[in-house]
Amino acid sequence: MIELISKLPIAPLDPAKLFGREAPLHVDLGCGDGSFLCELAPQLTEKNFLGIERLSRRVEKARRKSETIDNVRVLRAEISHAVRYLLPGNSVVTFYLLFPDPWPKRRHQRRRIFTRDFLDCIAAALQEGGFLRVTTDQLDYFRQIEGLGRAHPQFEIVAVDDVILPSTKFERRFCEKGAPIYRVTLRKVSPVK
């Protein structure tokens, strides 16, 4: 586990040093207790998986779950800070943003993580052709995410039906209640010049 104490920008991480090898990097933004990471990583041992979570109890749970999985690391940090300052440019193959806090009340929606600025930072960290996979149970948030993705010159929305990802705790809970789940996958493309 890596622990980030300071909120000040520091040098970007070195994924090869962090994992002890060169491999495609996948990043779970808001990894929670690490269940998703720890189910996916053993299936894809040729890839490195970094979980980013700000809550220390969740980080500790994720760290315990991932102790025996060689291709998983967990970073305690604010997601926006980590994406902006800690992930090297063009270093990530796939980001996962699964059930981000929806802040459903209108007066709180400015706190939502998915903004144009956030998408700019994701684009900087993603490799050309890399993916951002987003899942939510909130239709209005999904529409906001989809709209920002369509409007961004470095992304296109793509259909990816051949990838079956593990369910998260939130996804299972929402499915049990019969709530619809909304997914969108954005792929980084060259900006139109």
C-alpha positions in Angstrom: 0.0 0.0 0.0 1.1 3.5 -0.7 -0.1 6.3 1.6 -0.4 9.9 0.4 -0.2 12.4 3.3 0.2 15.7 1.5 -2.3 17.4 -0.7 0.5 19.3 -2.5 1.5 18.2 -5.9 4.4 15.7 -5.8 6.4 13.8 -8.4 4.3 11.4 -10.5 4.4 7.8 -9.6 6.7 5.4 -11.4 4.4 2.4 -12.3 7.3 0.2 -13.3 9.0 0.8 -9.9 5.8 0.6 -8.0 4.9 -2.9 -9.4 8.5 -4.1 -10.1 7.7 -4.6 -13.7 6.5 -3.0 -16.9 2.8 -3.9 -17.7 -0.3 -2.2 -18.9 -1.8 -0.1 -16.0 -5.4 -0.2 -15.0 -6.7 2.2 -12.4 -9.8 1.8 -10.2 -10.9 5.3 -9.1 -12.5 5.0 -5.7 -11.7 1.3 -5.2 -13.6 1.0 -1.9 -12.7 -2.2 -0.1 -10.9 -3.5 -3.1 -13.4 -6.3 -4.0 -13.6 -5.3 -7.7 -9.8 -5.1 -8.0 -9.1 -8.3 -6.2 -11.6 -10.2 -8.4 -10.4 -8.7 -11.7 -6.6 -8.7 -11.2 -6.1 -12.5 -10.8 -7.9 -13.0 -14.1 -5.5 -10.6 -15.9 -2.1 -11.3 -14.4 -0.3 -9.7 -17.3 -1.7 -6.3 -16.3 -1.0 -4.0 -13.3 -3.9 -2.7 -11.2 -3.8 0.4 -9.0 -6.7 1.2 -6.7 -7.1 4.7 -5.5 -9.3 5.4 -2.4 -9.4 8.4 0.0 -11.0 6.7 3.0 -8.4 5.0 5.3 -10.6 2.2 6.5 -11.5 1.2 3.0 -7.8 1.4 2.0 -6.9 -0.9 4.8 -9.5 -3.4 3.8 -8.4 -3.2 0.2 -4.8 -3.7 1.3 -5.6 -6.8 3.3 -7.6 -8.3 0.4 -4.8 -7.7 -2.0 -1.9 -8.9 0.1 -1.4 -12.1 -1.9 -2.2 -10.6 -5.3 1.1 -9.6 -7.0 -0.4 -7.2 -9.6 -2.4 -5.0 -7.2 -1.4 -1.9 -5.4 -3.5 0.5 -3.3 -3.0 4.3 -3.0 -4.6 6.4 -0.3 -5.3 9.7 -2.0 -8.1 12.0 -3.3 -9.0 10.8 -6.8 -8.8 14.2 -8.5 -5.4 14.9 -7.0 -4.0 11.4 -7.9 -5.3 11.7 -11.5 -4.0 15.2 -12.0 -0.6 15.0 -10.2 0.4 11.4 -9.5 -0.3 9.4 -12.6 2.2 10.1 -15.4 1.0 11.3 -18.8 -0.1 8.5 -21.2 0.5 5.8 -18.6 -3.0 4.3 -18.0 -4.7 1.8 -20.4 -8.0 1.8 -18.6 -9.7 3.8 -15.8 -12.7 2.4 -13.9 -15.1 4.8 -12.2 -17.7 2.6 -10.7 -20.7 4.2 -8.9 -19.1 7.5 -8.1 -20.9 9.5 -5.3 -23.9 10.8 -7.2 -24.6 13.8 -4.9 -28.3 13.5 -6.0 -29.5 16.8 -4.3 -29.4 19.6 -6.8 -27.5 21.9 -4.4 -24.8 19.3 -3.9 -24.3 18.3 -7.6 -21.4 20.7 -7.9 -19.4 18.2 -5.8 -19.7 15.5 -8.4 -16.3 14.3 -9.6 -17.1 14.0 -13.2 -16.5 17.4 -14.8 -14.8 18.7 -17.9 -11.7 19.4 -15.8 -11.7 15.9 -14.4 -12.1 14.5 -18.0 -9.1 16.7 -19.1 -7.0 15.1 -16.4 -8.2 11.6 -17.3 -7.3 12.3 -21.0 -3.8 13.4 -20.0 -3.1 10.2 -18.0 -4.7 7.8 -20.6 -2.7 6.3 -23.4 -3.9 6.9 -26.9 -6.9 4.5 -27.4 -7.2 4.0 -23.7 -10.6 3.6 -21.9 -12.6 5.2 -19.2 -15.4 2.9 -18.0 -18.1 4.5 -15.9 -21.0 2.8 -14.2 -23.8 4.5 -12.2 -27.3 3.9 -11.0 -28.3 7.6 -11.3 -29.8 8.4 -14.7 -29.3 12.1 -14.4 -25.6 11.6 -13.6 -25.3 9.1 -16.4 -26.7 11.7 -18.8 -24.3 14.3 -17.5 -21.3 11.9 -17.9 -22.4 10.9 -21.4 -22.9 14.5 -22.4 -19.5 15.6 -21.2 -17.9 12.6 -22.9 -19.6 13.4 -26.2 -18.6 17.0 -26.0 -14.9 16.4 -25.2 -12.6 16.5 -28.2 -10.3 13.7 -26.9 -13.0 11.1 -26.3 -15.6 9.1 -28.2 -18.2 6.9 -26.7 -17.8 3.3 -27.7 -19.8 0.1 -27.3 -17.8 -2.6 -25.5 -19.9 -5.7 -25.2 -17.1 -8.3 -25.1 -15.8 -7.2 -21.6 -17.4 -8.8 -18.6 -16.3 -7.1 -15.4 -16.9 -8.3 -11.9 -19.9 -6.8 -10.1 -19.2 -4.3 -7.3 -20.9 -4.4 -3.9 -23.0 -1.4 -5.0 -23.9 -3.0 -8.3 -25.1 -6.1 -6.5 -27.1 -4.1 -4.0 -28.8 -2.0 -6.7 -29.6 -5.0 -8.8 -31.2 -6.7 -5.9 -33.5 -3.7 -5.6 -34.3 -3.8 -9.3 -32.6 -0.5 -10.0 -31.3 0.1 -13.5 -27.5 0.3 -14.0 -26.1 2.7 -16.6 -22.7 2.2 -18.3 -20.7 4.2 -20.6 -17.2 3.6 -22.1 -15.1 6.5 -23.4 -12.1 5.9 -25.6 -9.3 8.5 -25.9 -8.8 9.6 -29.5 -6.6 12.2 -31.1 -8.1 15.7 -30.8 -9.4 17.1 -34.1 -6.9 19.7 -35.4 
